Amino acid sequence: MVHKLLPDRLKTSQLTTKRLSEALLRRVRDIPHSLAWRLNLQGARSNKRRIRRLRDSRVGERCVIMGNGPSLKTMDLGLITEEITFGLNRIYLLYPEINFRPNYLAAVNELVLKQFADDFRGLKTPLFLNWNQRDQFDLQNEQYHFLKVHLGYKDYFSKDLAAPISTGGTVTFVAMQIAYYLGFEEVILIGVDHSFQQAGVPNLTETRAEDADVDHFHPDYFPKGTRWQLPDLERSELAYRLAREAFENDGRVILDATVDGRCQVFEKVDFQTYFG
């Protein structure tokens, strides 16, 4: 069953000509990718088989989804060395400081994949990537699992990764859908600070002018000169509520152990107590 929400969050002041033109252009460019996915062309069929082999492979287990907020720097991540973990986007910038590697990594933002494809190709972790950026990767590599992102104004929680999924405006929501599909019974969030110092219009593509990125755990996460989009936190909250509902309706749970996190959707637990 697929749950949907109407985009009540949209504000007239944010519907600029540039933002609308970007949205329209994305949908036009998406047409050949959607057709290839639906018609099982260009490796789509074998990719879907690879995804389906993962279904319910982790039934009853617990996992940790690692966000990319600055709070990661305040935590004793050694406590989750033995946990099954999901990394998001450029989590590999943290690798020199930790003694483990995430079991899975999700990155579906096209700007991230376009600018840092070389980094992702150098990783050995099973990756969940955006189907629209498949040309940058080896389609035959069993390490890669390509997800088709649905470009719509309504977000939904998908229980089938072999069908188009919503991002909810954040890769964290994508990771929740992956965790559900794999069968995890308990999901713990860390590093999901759900707050940004930089202000602006959400989802508008801009070139970073700041020397240091203060909104992520690493100052070079989005370095000066790279292109990025300020997240839509309100949209993310609506998506998180869909995830919570889907998990709870199936007798599962998502808990939030982020240190000083501002998201109020999930039940809070103390990281040090829970894992220590």
C-alpha positions in Angstrom: 0.0 0.0 0.0 1.3 3.5 -0.9 0.6 6.5 1.3 0.5 10.0 -0.1 0.4 13.6 1.1 -0.7 16.7 -0.7 2.1 19.4 -1.0 0.4 21.9 1.5 3.9 23.1 2.4 4.4 25.1 -0.8 4.5 28.8 -0.3 3.6 31.3 -3.1 6.7 33.4 -2.3 8.9 30.4 -3.1 7.4 29.7 -6.5 9.9 31.8 -8.4 10.3 31.6 -12.2 13.7 30.1 -11.8 12.5 27.4 -9.4 9.5 26.5 -11.6 11.7 26.4 -14.8 14.2 24.1 -13.0 11.3 21.8 -12.0 10.0 21.7 -15.5 13.4 21.0 -17.0 14.0 18.2 -14.6 10.8 16.5 -15.6 11.6 16.9 -19.3 15.0 15.4 -18.8 13.5 12.6 -16.8 11.3 11.2 -19.6 14.0 8.9 -21.3 15.1 7.6 -17.9 11.5 6.8 -16.9 10.8 5.1 -20.2 14.0 3.0 -19.8 12.9 2.0 -16.3 9.3 1.1 -17.3 10.3 -0.8 -20.4 13.1 -2.6 -18.7 15.8 -1.2 -21.0 19.4 -0.3 -20.5 20.0 -2.7 -17.7 16.8 -1.9 -15.8 15.6 -5.6 -15.7 18.9 -6.9 -14.2 19.0 -4.0 -11.8 15.5 -4.8 -10.5 16.4 -8.4 -10.0 19.4 -7.3 -8.0 17.1 -5.1 -5.8 14.5 -7.9 -5.3 17.2 -10.3 -4.0 17.6 -7.9 -1.1 13.9 -8.0 0.0 13.4 -9.2 3.6 17.1 -10.1 3.8 17.4 -8.4 7.2 14.0 -9.4 8.8 13.9 -8.8 12.6 17.3 -7.0 12.7 18.2 -3.5 13.9 20.1 -0.8 12.0 21.4 2.7 12.4 20.8 5.4 9.8 23.7 8.0 10.0 22.6 11.5 8.9 25.2 14.1 8.0 24.6 16.7 10.6 27.3 18.4 12.7 26.1 16.5 15.7 28.0 13.4 14.4 31.2 15.2 15.6 30.0 15.2 19.2 29.2 11.5 19.4 31.2 8.5 20.4 30.6 6.6 17.2 32.7 3.7 18.5 29.5 2.6 20.3 28.0 1.6 16.9 31.0 -0.3 15.5 29.1 -3.6 15.7 25.8 -2.2 14.4 24.4 -2.5 10.9 24.6 1.0 9.5 23.4 3.0 6.6 25.6 5.9 5.4 24.2 8.8 3.4 25.7 10.8 0.6 29.3 11.9 1.5 29.5 10.0 4.8 32.8 8.7 3.5 34.4 12.0 4.6 34.1 10.7 8.1 36.0 7.5 7.4 39.4 8.7 8.6 37.9 9.3 12.0 36.0 6.0 12.5 37.1 2.3 12.7 34.1 0.9 10.8 32.4 1.3 7.4 28.6 1.5 6.8 27.1 -1.7 5.6 25.1 0.3 3.0 25.2 3.7 1.5 22.4 5.7 -0.2 22.9 8.7 -2.5 20.2 9.8 -4.8 20.6 13.5 -5.1 21.7 14.1 -8.7 23.9 17.1 -7.9 25.8 15.0 -5.4 26.3 12.2 -7.8 27.3 14.5 -10.7 29.9 16.3 -8.7 31.4 13.5 -6.6 30.9 10.4 -8.8 34.6 9.5 -8.6 34.4 9.3 -4.8 31.4 6.9 -5.0 33.1 4.7 -7.6 36.0 4.3 -5.2 33.8 2.9 -2.4 33.4 -0.9 -1.7 30.1 -0.5 0.2 26.8 -1.7 -1.5 25.4 1.5 -2.9 21.8 2.7 -3.6 22.1 5.3 -6.3 19.8 7.4 -8.6 18.9 5.5 -11.8 19.1 8.8 -13.7 22.9 8.9 -13.0 23.5 5.3 -14.0 25.8 6.3 -16.9 28.5 7.3 -14.4 28.6 3.7 -13.0 29.0 0.2 -14.1 25.5 -1.2 -14.5 26.8 -4.8 -14.3 28.5 -4.2 -10.9 26.6 -6.2 -8.2 27.6 -3.5 -5.7 25.2 -0.9 -7.3 21.5 -0.8 -6.8 19.8 1.9 -8.8 16.5 3.4 -7.6 14.1 5.3 -9.8 13.1 8.6 -8.2 9.5 9.7 -8.8 9.4 13.4 -9.7 6.0 14.4 -8.4 4.5 16.9 -6.0 3.1 14.2 -3.7 5.5 12.2 -1.5 4.7 8.7 -0.5 6.3 5.8 1.4 7.1 3.0 -1.0 7.4 -0.6 0.1 8.8 -1.7 -3.2 12.2 -0.5 -4.3 11.8 -2.0 -7.7 9.1 0.6 -8.3 9.6 4.4 -8.4 10.1 5.9 -5.0 9.7 9.4 -3.4 12.7 11.1 -1.8 10.6 13.3 0.6 13.2 15.9 0.0 15.9 14.0 1.9 18.0 10.9 1.4 17.2 10.0 5.0 13.7 9.2 3.9 15.1 7.1 1.1 17.2 5.2 3.6 14.1 4.5 5.7 12.4 3.0 2.7 15.4 0.8 2.0 15.5 -0.3 5.6 11.9 -1.2 5.5 12.3 -3.2 2.2 15.3 -5.1 3.7 13.1 -6.1 6.6 14.7 -4.2 9.5 12.5 -4.2 12.6 14.1 -1.3 14.4 15.7 1.8 12.9 17.8 4.2 15.0 18.5 7.7 13.6 21.7 9.6 14.4 23.1 12.8 12.9 19.7 13.9 11.7 20.0 17.4 13.1 17.1 18.7 11.1 18.3 22.3 11.2 20.4 24.5 8.9 22.2 27.8 9.6 22.1 28.8 6.0 18.9 30.5 4.9 17.2 30.7 1.5 14.7 29.1 -0.8 14.4 25.3 -0.4 15.3 23.1 -3.4 16.7 26.0 -5.4 20.0 25.0 -7.0 22.7 27.5 -6.0 26.5 27.7 -6.0 28.0 27.8 -2.5 29.9 30.9 -1.7 30.9 30.1 1.8 34.4 28.8 2.6 33.3 26.2 5.1 30.1 24.1 5.3 28.8 24.5 8.8 25.6 22.6 8.2 27.3 19.2 7.9 29.8 17.1 9.9 32.7 18.1 7.6 33.7 21.7 6.4 34.2 20.4 2.8 31.0 18.4 2.6 29.7 21.0 0.1 32.8 23.1 -0.5 32.9 26.6 -2.0 32.0 26.6 -5.7 29.9 23.4 -5.6 26.3 23.3 -6.4 23.7 22.4 -3.9 20.1 22.8 -2.8 18.9 24.0 0.7 16.7 21.2 2.1 13.0 21.7 2.6 12.7 20.7 6.3 8.9 21.0 6.3 8.6 18.6 3.4 11.0 16.2 5.2 8.8 16.2 8.3 5.8 15.3 6.3 7.7 12.4 4.7 9.0 11.3 8.1 5.5 11.0 9.3 4.7 8.7 6.4 7.7 6.6 7.4 6.7 6.4 11.0 3.1 5.3 10.0 4.4 2.6 7.7 6.8 1.2 10.2 4.3 1.3 13.1 1.5 -0.2 11.1 3.8 -3.2 10.5 4.8 -3.5 14.1 8.2 -1.9 13.5 9.7 1.3 14.9 12.0 4.2 14.0 13.7 5.9 17.0 15.7 9.2 17.0 19.0 9.2 18.9 20.3 12.3 17.3 22.1 14.5 19.8 20.2 17.8 20.2 18.2 17.0 17.0 15.2 19.2 16.2 13.0 16.7 14.4 10.0 15.9 16.6 8.4 13.2 14.5 10.0 10.1 16.1 10.3 9.0 19.7 13.6 10.2 21.2 16.2 8.0 22.8 19.5 8.9 24.4 22.4 7.7 22.2 24.9 7.1 25.0 22.4 5.2 27.1 20.9 3.2 24.2 24.1 1.9 22.8 26.4 2.3 25.7 
